[in-house]
């Protein structure tokens, strides 16, 4: 364990998280819908990175159907 590297890295991590949280809070306060849709876009975009070999066989169709069902359920839960 090299504390000369870990301590500055930990401090930078904490400061970065705090600054990021303040920025997100500010953006949500002033630009709620734009920030919300950006977060959704980043989340949906990361799905393609995590599951890139999308095939159109049985497994691929089941994945697409479950994705659409999950998206619809999330939309209905958001309205409540």
Z-matrix of the N, CA and C atoms (Angstrom, degrees):
N
C 1 1.461
C 2 1.519 1 108.85
N 3 1.307 2 115.54 1 120.12
C 4 1.453 3 121.40 2 179.50
C 5 1.532 4 107.73 3 -102.52
N 6 1.333 5 116.00 4 98.85
C 7 1.466 6 120.50 5 -177.25
C 8 1.517 7 112.40 6 -67.94
N 9 1.334 8 117.70 7 -22.73
C 10 1.461 9 120.27 8 177.43
C 11 1.536 10 111.14 9 -65.46
N 12 1.308 11 116.87 10 -21.94
C 13 1.469 12 121.12 11 177.24
C 14 1.525 13 110.71 12 -99.38
N 15 1.323 14 116.61 13 -40.80
C 16 1.466 15 120.44 14 -174.02
C 17 1.526 16 113.30 15 -69.27
N 18 1.309 17 118.56 16 -38.77
C 19 1.473 18 120.67 17 -177.95
C 20 1.528 19 111.61 18 -66.04
N 21 1.349 20 120.03 19 -51.00
C 22 1.474 21 118.13 20 176.75
C 23 1.529 22 112.82 21 -63.00
N 24 1.325 23 115.46 22 -34.06
C 25 1.464 24 118.61 23 178.04
C 26 1.524 25 110.55 24 -65.51
N 27 1.313 26 118.02 25 -42.71
C 28 1.463 27 121.65 26 177.89
C 29 1.517 28 112.30 27 -64.30
N 30 1.337 29 116.42 28 -41.75
C 31 1.466 30 120.24 29 178.04
C 32 1.525 31 110.13 30 -63.78
N 33 1.326 32 116.57 31 -43.77
C 34 1.460 33 120.57 32 178.13
C 35 1.510 34 112.24 33 -63.64
N 36 1.323 35 116.45 34 -38.22
C 37 1.464 36 121.23 35 177.68
C 38 1.525 37 111.18 36 -63.47
N 39 1.320 38 117.29 37 -46.45
C 40 1.460 39 121.03 38 178.97
C 41 1.526 40 112.12 39 -64.42
N 42 1.339 41 116.79 40 -44.76
C 43 1.462 42 120.17 41 179.14
C 44 1.528 43 111.10 42 -65.14
N 45 1.318 44 116.48 43 -40.96
C 46 1.460 45 120.28 44 177.95
C 47 1.519 46 112.27 45 -62.60
N 48 1.323 47 116.61 46 -41.64
C 49 1.473 48 120.53 47 177.75
C 50 1.525 49 111.03 48 -64.05
N 51 1.318 50 116.91 49 -44.37
C 52 1.463 51 120.05 50 -179.91
C 53 1.526 52 111.74 51 -63.64
N 54 1.332 53 117.07 52 -44.26
C 55 1.463 54 120.35 53 178.57
C 56 1.522 55 110.64 54 -63.83
N 57 1.319 56 116.69 55 -42.86
C 58 1.458 57 120.72 56 179.34
C 59 1.529 58 111.18 57 -62.83
N 60 1.318 59 117.51 58 -41.49
C 61 1.464 60 120.98 59 178.67
C 62 1.527 61 111.80 60 -64.27
N 63 1.329 62 116.86 61 -40.09
C 64 1.469 63 120.45 62 178.02
C 65 1.528 64 110.13 63 -64.95
N 66 1.330 65 116.95 64 -42.24
C 67 1.469 66 120.31 65 179.54
C 68 1.523 67 110.77 66 -64.43
N 69 1.328 68 117.53 67 -44.81
C 70 1.471 69 120.72 68 179.20
C 71 1.527 70 110.23 69 -63.27
N 72 1.328 71 117.86 70 -41.03
C 73 1.468 72 121.24 71 178.39
C 74 1.523 73 110.62 72 -62.17
N 75 1.321 74 116.52 73 -42.62
C 76 1.463 75 121.32 74 178.21
C 77 1.532 76 111.20 75 -64.20
N 78 1.320 77 116.22 76 -44.48
C 79 1.468 78 119.90 77 179.03
C 80 1.523 79 111.75 78 -64.59
N 81 1.332 80 117.09 79 -40.96
C 82 1.464 81 119.67 80 178.34
C 83 1.520 82 111.81 81 -66.15
N 84 1.318 83 117.15 82 -31.44
C 85 1.463 84 120.79 83 179.98
C 86 1.523 85 111.32 84 -71.33
N 87 1.336 86 117.24 85 -42.02
C 88 1.457 87 120.76 86 -173.82
C 89 1.530 88 113.68 87 -98.23
N 90 1.327 89 117.94 88 -30.34
C 91 1.468 90 122.62 89 -177.02
C 92 1.525 91 108.99 90 -132.52
N 93 1.336 92 116.33 91 64.75
C 94 1.463 93 120.18 92 -171.23
C 95 1.525 94 112.13 93 -60.78
N 96 1.332 95 117.39 94 -54.55
C 97 1.461 96 119.97 95 -173.94
C 98 1.530 97 111.60 96 -66.14
N 99 1.325 98 117.96 97 -41.44
C 100 1.459 99 120.75 98 179.76
C 101 1.530 100 111.36 99 -62.89
N 102 1.325 101 115.79 100 -42.61
C 103 1.461 102 120.05 101 178.79
C 104 1.520 103 110.95 102 -67.63
N 105 1.310 104 116.40 103 -41.61
C 106 1.465 105 121.42 104 -179.99
C 107 1.526 106 110.47 105 -61.92
N 108 1.341 107 116.12 106 -46.03
C 109 1.466 108 119.74 107 179.85
C 110 1.526 109 111.69 108 -69.03
N 111 1.311 110 117.77 109 -30.69
C 112 1.461 111 120.15 110 175.95
C 113 1.527 112 110.68 111 -65.93
N 114 1.323 113 116.23 112 -43.02
C 115 1.470 114 120.07 113 178.29
C 116 1.526 115 110.23 114 -63.12
N 117 1.338 116 117.02 115 -42.34
C 118 1.465 117 120.20 116 177.05
C 119 1.531 118 110.25 117 -62.28
N 120 1.333 119 116.96 118 -42.09
C 121 1.459 120 120.63 119 179.19
C 122 1.516 121 112.62 120 -62.48
N 123 1.344 122 116.60 121 -43.21
C 124 1.462 123 119.64 122 177.44
C 125 1.533 124 110.81 123 -63.40
N 126 1.323 125 116.17 124 -39.06
C 127 1.462 126 120.20 125 179.91
C 128 1.527 127 110.99 126 -66.31
N 129 1.329 128 116.86 127 -46.59
C 130 1.465 129 119.97 128 179.22
C 131 1.527 130 111.12 129 -65.75
N 132 1.320 131 117.19 130 -37.71
C 133 1.458 132 120.17 131 177.93
C 134 1.513 133 112.58 132 -65.42
N 135 1.309 134 116.90 133 -33.68
C 136 1.462 135 119.45 134 179.82
C 137 1.521 136 111.80 135 -73.39
N 138 1.322 137 117.85 136 -21.08
C 139 1.464 138 120.04 137 177.26
C 140 1.520 139 109.78 138 -62.40
N 141 1.332 140 117.11 139 -40.95
C 142 1.458 141 120.38 140 179.81
C 143 1.523 142 111.91 141 -66.91
N 144 1.319 143 117.19 142 -32.01
C 145 1.460 144 120.10 143 177.66
C 146 1.523 145 110.14 144 -71.54
N 147 1.327 146 116.64 145 -40.11
C 148 1.460 147 120.13 146 -178.55
C 149 1.525 148 112.08 147 -72.76
N 150 1.322 149 117.44 148 -34.30
C 151 1.457 150 121.32 149 -176.94
C 152 1.521 151 108.17 150 -126.48
N 153 1.325 152 116.42 151 68.19
C 154 1.460 153 120.46 152 -175.21
C 155 1.523 154 114.40 153 -76.50
N 156 1.333 155 121.53 154 -32.55
C 157 1.470 156 117.57 155 -177.24
C 158 1.534 157 111.43 156 -80.39
N 159 1.340 158 116.07 157 67.98
C 160 1.458 159 120.57 158 179.89
C 161 1.520 160 108.76 159 -76.16
N 162 1.308 161 116.21 160 117.11
C 163 1.463 162 121.41 161 179.52
C 164 1.520 163 108.71 162 -111.96
N 165 1.291 164 115.81 163 158.91
C 166 1.458 165 119.94 164 -179.41
C 167 1.521 166 110.73 165 -106.02
N 168 1.315 167 115.07 166 43.31
C 169 1.454 168 120.10 167 171.09
C 170 1.533 169 107.72 168 -99.19
N 171 1.305 170 117.27 169 -164.37
C 172 1.464 171 121.06 170 -176.67
C 173 1.530 172 111.83 171 -59.75
N 174 1.326 173 116.81 172 -44.83
C 175 1.465 174 120.84 173 -179.23
C 176 1.527 175 111.34 174 -64.13
N 177 1.317 176 117.15 175 -40.14
C 178 1.458 177 121.02 176 178.88
C 179 1.515 178 112.11 177 -63.36
N 180 1.336 179 116.67 178 -43.62
C 181 1.465 180 120.29 179 178.75
C 182 1.529 181 111.56 180 -65.42
N 183 1.315 182 116.99 181 -40.83
C 184 1.467 183 120.27 182 177.47
C 185 1.533 184 109.72 183 -62.53
N 186 1.334 185 117.53 184 -40.84
C 187 1.462 186 120.82 185 179.13
C 188 1.520 187 111.04 186 -62.49
N 189 1.324 188 116.88 187 -43.99
C 190 1.469 189 120.93 188 179.79
C 191 1.525 190 110.64 189 -64.67
N 192 1.319 191 117.41 190 -43.30
C 193 1.463 192 121.65 191 179.99
C 194 1.531 193 110.21 192 -62.78
N 195 1.332 194 117.33 193 -45.36
C 196 1.470 195 120.53 194 179.57
C 197 1.526 196 111.31 195 -65.95
N 198 1.337 197 117.69 196 -34.71
C 199 1.454 198 120.98 197 176.30
C 200 1.522 199 110.40 198 -63.12
N 201 1.331 200 117.09 199 -45.76
C 202 1.468 201 121.18 200 -179.73
C 203 1.528 202 110.11 201 -64.53
N 204 1.321 203 117.51 202 -42.32
C 205 1.468 204 120.77 203 178.85
C 206 1.537 205 110.19 204 -62.61
N 207 1.320 206 117.21 205 -45.06
C 208 1.466 207 120.40 206 178.12
C 209 1.516 208 112.16 207 -62.35
N 210 1.338 209 117.19 208 -38.46
C 211 1.457 210 121.25 209 178.90
C 212 1.524 211 110.59 210 -65.94
N 213 1.333 212 117.22 211 -40.69
C 214 1.473 213 121.19 212 178.43
C 215 1.533 214 110.46 213 -65.93
N 216 1.318 215 117.77 214 -42.66
C 217 1.467 216 121.12 215 179.34
C 218 1.526 217 110.16 216 -63.09
N 219 1.346 218 116.97 217 -41.90
C 220 1.462 219 119.86 218 178.20
C 221 1.526 220 111.00 219 -63.45
N 222 1.327 221 117.60 220 -37.79
C 223 1.460 222 121.18 221 177.21
C 224 1.508 223 112.33 222 -64.79
N 225 1.338 224 116.84 223 -40.30
C 226 1.463 225 120.11 224 179.17
C 227 1.525 226 110.86 225 -70.03
N 228 1.335 227 117.86 226 -36.47
C 229 1.460 228 120.31 227 178.38
C 230 1.520 229 111.27 228 -69.44
N 231 1.334 230 117.05 229 -30.14
C 232 1.453 231 119.78 230 179.17
C 233 1.519 232 111.16 231 -67.61
N 234 1.326 233 117.78 232 -33.15
C 235 1.474 234 121.51 233 -178.35
C 236 1.510 235 111.37 234 -69.70
N 237 1.342 236 117.92 235 -23.60
C 238 1.463 237 120.79 236 -178.03
C 239 1.450 238 111.19 237 -82.21
